[in-house]
Amino acid sequence: MAAHCQVTGAEPGFGHSISHS
């Protein structure tokens, strides 16, 4: 859930990094 929240746009840099990883 937390990861999804970040991907939504909470933290573009962090979310993108995790999504890409």
C-alpha positions as CSV (number, residue, x, y, z in Angstrom):
1,M,0.0,0.0,0.0
2,A,2.8,2.4,1.0
3,A,4.6,1.8,-2.3
4,H,1.4,2.4,-4.2
5,C,0.9,5.7,-2.4
6,Q,4.4,6.8,-3.4
7,V,3.9,5.8,-7.0
8,T,0.6,7.7,-7.1
9,G,2.7,10.9,-6.8
10,A,3.5,11.4,-3.2
11,E,7.2,11.2,-4.0
12,P,8.0,11.1,-7.8
13,G,11.7,10.6,-7.2
14,F,11.4,7.9,-4.6
15,G,8.3,6.3,-6.1
16,H,9.9,6.2,-9.6
17,S,13.1,4.7,-8.2
18,I,11.2,1.9,-6.4
19,S,9.0,1.3,-9.4
20,H,12.0,1.1,-11.7
21,S,13.9,-1.1,-9.3
